[in-house]
Amino acid sequence: MTVRQAFAIFGFVGFFASLLVHLTTFFGIDLSRSVPWVWVLHMGIFVLFIPMLIVQGVKPKKDYWNKLLADMPRWAGYALKFFFVYVPINFLLFIFLARGGVPEERDGKYVLNNHGTITRELSEVEYEWQKAYVLRGFSGHWMIFYLAAALVLLYKKSEPESP
């Protein structure tokens, strides 16, 4: 196994872990409450990005996306395109659902905090959903970063160095 393959496997594991975390949020489950290590997924994307940038080249070249996708199987291109559309939609939904605040516990109450201003008090059920929305916002981004890095590391052909 090459180093690139090992990083690609790391990327796919991160993608599927992020997908699992993301899917649970649709049931109002905040996995970070019972499994706090899920936030390690946030750091893992940075571990993959340096090798991915080295493989693909830091400077975008002419016809960048077509050349990048040409090295990948068709399913991989469709998967990337799907997530490049899904992630911004997910982020906009997160902003709408989060109602401009972050859920937190303060003085034994559940509240929605917007930059230090309490916008409203939450019930316990609302609080759990708001926590899940925050995790959904992050995990949506984790999925595309892990998937893109894994696919680039696995399929991108190295270009010959110019003299």
C-alpha positions in Angstrom: 0.0 0.0 0.0 1.3 3.4 -0.9 1.2 6.5 1.2 -1.4 8.0 -1.2 -3.6 4.9 -0.8 -3.3 5.1 3.0 -4.4 8.7 2.9 -7.2 7.9 0.5 -8.5 5.2 2.9 -8.3 7.7 5.8 -10.4 10.0 3.6 -13.0 7.4 2.9 -13.2 6.4 6.6 -13.6 10.1 7.4 -16.3 10.5 4.8 -18.4 7.6 6.0 -18.0 8.6 9.6 -19.1 12.1 8.7 -22.0 10.7 6.7 -23.1 8.7 9.7 -22.9 11.7 12.0 -24.8 13.8 9.4 -27.6 11.2 8.9 -28.2 10.9 12.7 -28.9 14.6 12.9 -32.0 14.2 10.8 -33.4 12.3 13.8 -32.5 15.0 16.2 -29.5 13.1 17.5 -26.4 15.0 18.5 -23.8 12.3 18.5 -21.2 14.7 20.0 -23.1 14.5 23.2 -22.5 10.8 23.7 -19.4 10.5 21.4 -17.5 13.7 21.8 -14.6 12.5 19.6 -16.8 13.1 16.5 -15.3 16.6 16.6 -11.9 15.0 15.7 -13.4 14.7 12.2 -13.1 18.4 12.0 -9.3 18.2 12.4 -9.0 15.2 10.1 -9.8 17.2 7.0 -6.7 19.3 7.5 -4.6 16.2 7.8 -5.8 15.2 4.3 -5.6 18.6 2.6 -1.8 18.9 2.5 -1.3 15.6 0.7 -4.3 16.4 -1.6 -2.8 19.7 -2.6 0.5 18.1 -3.3 -1.1 15.5 -5.5 -3.3 17.9 -7.5 -1.0 20.8 -7.6 -1.7 24.0 -5.7 -2.2 26.2 -8.7 -5.4 25.6 -10.7 -4.6 25.0 -14.3 -6.6 25.6 -17.4 -9.7 23.4 -17.6 -8.9 22.3 -14.0 -12.2 20.5 -13.2 -12.4 18.6 -16.4 -8.8 17.4 -16.0 -9.4 16.4 -12.4 -12.6 14.5 -13.1 -11.1 12.8 -16.2 -8.9 10.7 -14.0 -11.8 9.5 -11.9 -14.5 6.9 -12.6 -17.8 8.3 -13.6 -19.5 7.5 -10.2 -16.8 9.6 -8.4 -17.4 12.6 -10.6 -21.2 12.3 -9.9 -20.6 11.9 -6.2 -18.4 15.1 -6.1 -20.9 17.1 -8.1 -23.7 16.0 -5.9 -21.9 17.0 -2.7 -20.7 20.3 -4.3 -24.5 21.1 -4.7 -25.6 19.6 -1.4 -23.1 21.3 0.9 -24.2 24.9 0.1 -27.9 23.9 0.3 -27.2 22.1 3.7 -25.4 25.2 4.9 -28.3 27.5 4.0 -30.7 25.2 5.7 -28.5 25.1 8.8 -28.5 28.9 9.0 -32.3 28.9 8.6 -32.9 26.2 11.2 -30.3 27.5 13.7 -32.3 30.8 13.8 -29.2 32.9 14.1 -27.9 31.4 17.3 -26.0 28.7 19.0 -27.7 26.5 21.6 -26.1 26.4 25.0 -26.9 25.8 28.7 -26.8 28.9 30.8 -27.9 29.2 34.4 -29.7 25.8 34.2 -31.7 26.8 31.2 -31.4 26.0 27.5 -31.0 29.1 25.4 -30.2 30.3 21.9 -27.1 32.6 22.0 -26.4 35.0 19.2 -23.0 36.5 19.8 -23.5 37.0 23.5 -27.2 38.0 23.2 -29.8 35.4 24.4 -32.4 35.5 21.6 -34.8 33.1 23.3 -35.1 30.2 25.8 -35.4 26.7 24.4 -37.2 23.6 25.7 -35.0 20.5 26.2 -36.4 19.0 22.9 -35.6 22.3 21.0 -32.2 22.4 22.5 -31.4 18.8 21.3 -32.6 19.6 17.8 -30.6 22.8 17.8 -27.4 20.9 18.8 -28.1 18.4 16.0 -28.5 21.3 13.5 -25.1 22.6 14.5 -23.5 19.2 14.0 -25.3 18.8 10.7 -23.9 22.1 9.5 -20.3 21.0 10.3 -20.7 17.4 9.1 -22.0 18.5 5.7 -18.7 20.2 5.1 -16.7 17.4 6.5 -18.3 15.0 4.0 -17.2 17.0 0.9 -13.7 17.7 2.2 -13.1 14.0 3.1 -14.6 12.7 -0.2 -12.8 15.2 -2.4 -9.5 14.4 -0.8 -10.0 10.7 -0.9 -11.0 10.7 -4.5 -8.1 13.0 -5.6 -5.6 10.9 -3.7 -6.9 7.7 -5.1 -7.5 8.5 -8.7 -5.6 11.7 -9.7 -2.7 10.8 -12.0 0.5 12.5 -11.3 1.5 15.0 -13.9 5.0 14.9 -15.3 7.1 17.7 -14.0 7.9 20.4 -16.6 11.6 21.0 -17.3 
